[in-house]
Amino acid sequence: MPTRLTRGQLAALVDHTLLKPEATAAKVAAVADEAAQLGVCTVCVSPSMVSHAIHAGVPVAAVAGFPSGKHLSGLKAREAAQAVEAGAAEIDMVIDIGAAVAGDIDAVRADIATVRAAVPDAVLKVIVESAALLTLAGEQALVDVCRAGEDAGADFVKTSTGFHPAGGASVAAVALMADAVGGRLGVKASGGIRTADAALAMLDAGATRLGLSGTRAVLDGLG
């Protein structure tokens, strides 16, 4: 049976997100206020913007190594640590997608572990760019990366940054990721989810968190 949720129940699964590079401090503050009004789980912003989001009383998530994942692991770790020092409760880090495509899962695992060690008390979500991995390396690569995230101490695996040309979340990717982690980690679907039907489809496929920038429109679409 398809998932049926109330507006409040769906909102509680959402990271209300603003990661556009042109985002101003004022816009981030307004999005944080909107997050409080909507009753979402967190507001997700760039690390430099954490201080402009914490006033609203909603837990703040910040990204690290965003959006390319090509940062040195130590820099990702420091970025994550500084975001937590500023008040972030959750970190969404981007893996080195090229390492995953090349099959160097040990490097991916070590990258995640470095960030995990820097923010031991934060919720850690690992962005795997599922669309790119499926296109360039296949299903097993996506499975292997999700399991590397689990090995390295992540709390969630996350589909996408929303900035990669290969695309965002898909039902197929979410189902594969959910199966790979077997309920031991959360699964965050993010990137291109713009309707209530799409959001519910991701949850039916195994997502336990949603990253949305158009949260109000999705919630309004529940009917």
Secondary structure, DSSP 4 states (H G I P E B T S, - for coil): ------HHHHHTTEEEEE--TT--HHHHHHHHHHHHHHT-SEEEE-GGGGGGTGGGSS-EEEEESTTT--S-HHHHHHHHHHHHHHT-SEEEEEP-HHHHHTT-HHHHHHHHHHHHHH-TTSEEEEE--HHHHHHHT-HHHHHHHHHHHHHTT-SEEE---S--TT-S--HHHHHHHHHHHTTSSEEEEESS--SHHHHHHHHHHT-SEEEESSHHHHHHTT-
